[in-house]
Amino acid sequence: MSELQREVSELESKSTTAARLFDIRRIIGGLFVVYGIIVTIAGINPSDADLKKAQDVNINLWTGLAMLALGLFFLVWLKLRPVVTPPVTPDEEPSSPDEEPSK
């Protein structure tokens, strides 16, 4: 395996890892799950004043459960449809920056 092929393979590997790591579904799903857990815990034992403000609806509990559901949806979506990076085709010869592209 030539040096160029090794470098291209290494760059492809790093690119794929970065694409998977910074996939927006992972970030949104993780944040919604964390905040959903926090809001759900806050909604488990509401005070009478909190219930009275929300017209006897435990809004923290329902909002927390909805956030958990949405976060889990994003994470399951990420698992079922992972990021696919397009294959990189290396050029036959690396061109220098001052060369004109061939037509």
C-alpha positions in Angstrom: 0.0 0.0 0.0 1.5 3.3 -1.0 2.0 6.3 1.3 -0.8 8.2 -0.4 -3.3 5.4 -0.1 -2.4 5.1 3.6 -3.0 8.8 4.2 -6.3 8.8 2.3 -7.4 5.8 4.3 -6.5 7.5 7.6 -8.3 10.7 6.6 -11.4 8.8 5.6 -11.4 7.1 9.0 -11.1 10.4 10.8 -13.8 12.0 8.7 -16.2 9.2 9.3 -15.6 9.3 13.0 -16.1 13.1 13.1 -19.3 12.8 11.1 -20.7 10.2 13.5 -19.6 12.1 16.6 -21.0 15.5 15.6 -24.3 14.2 14.1 -27.0 16.7 15.1 -29.4 13.9 16.0 -27.0 12.6 18.7 -26.6 16.1 20.2 -30.4 16.9 20.1 -31.4 13.5 21.4 -28.9 13.5 24.2 -29.9 17.0 25.4 -33.6 16.2 25.2 -33.1 13.0 27.2 -31.1 14.8 29.9 -33.5 17.7 30.2 -36.4 15.3 30.0 -35.1 13.3 33.0 -34.6 16.6 35.0 -38.1 17.9 34.3 -39.7 14.6 34.9 -38.1 14.3 38.3 -39.3 17.8 39.1 -42.8 16.8 38.1 -43.0 13.6 40.1 -43.9 15.5 43.4 -45.4 18.8 42.5 -46.4 21.3 45.1 -50.0 22.5 45.5 -48.9 26.0 44.4 -47.4 24.6 41.2 -50.5 22.6 40.4 -52.7 25.6 41.1 -50.7 27.8 38.7 -51.1 25.2 35.9 -54.9 24.7 36.5 -54.3 21.3 38.2 -52.3 19.9 35.3 -48.9 18.4 36.3 -47.1 20.3 33.4 -43.6 19.4 34.5 -44.4 15.7 34.4 -46.1 15.8 31.0 -43.4 18.0 29.5 -40.6 15.9 30.9 -42.2 12.7 29.5 -42.7 14.4 26.1 -39.0 15.5 26.1 -37.9 12.0 27.0 -40.0 10.6 24.1 -38.6 13.1 21.6 -35.0 12.5 22.8 -35.4 8.7 22.5 -36.9 9.1 19.1 -33.8 11.0 17.9 -31.4 8.4 19.4 -33.4 5.5 17.9 -33.4 7.3 14.5 -29.6 7.7 14.8 -29.3 4.0 15.5 -31.6 2.8 12.7 -30.2 5.2 10.0 -26.5 5.9 10.8 -24.5 8.5 8.9 -23.1 7.2 5.7 -20.1 9.2 4.4 -19.6 9.2 0.6 -16.5 7.3 -0.5 -13.5 9.4 -1.4 -11.9 8.6 -4.7 -8.2 9.6 -4.7 -6.8 11.3 -7.7 -4.4 9.4 -9.9 -1.7 12.0 -9.4 -1.7 14.8 -6.8 -1.7 18.1 -8.7 0.2 21.1 -7.6 -1.8 24.3 -6.8 -0.4 26.3 -9.7 -1.5 23.7 -12.3 -4.7 24.4 -14.3 -7.4 21.7 -14.0 -7.7 19.6 -17.2 -11.0 19.9 -19.1 
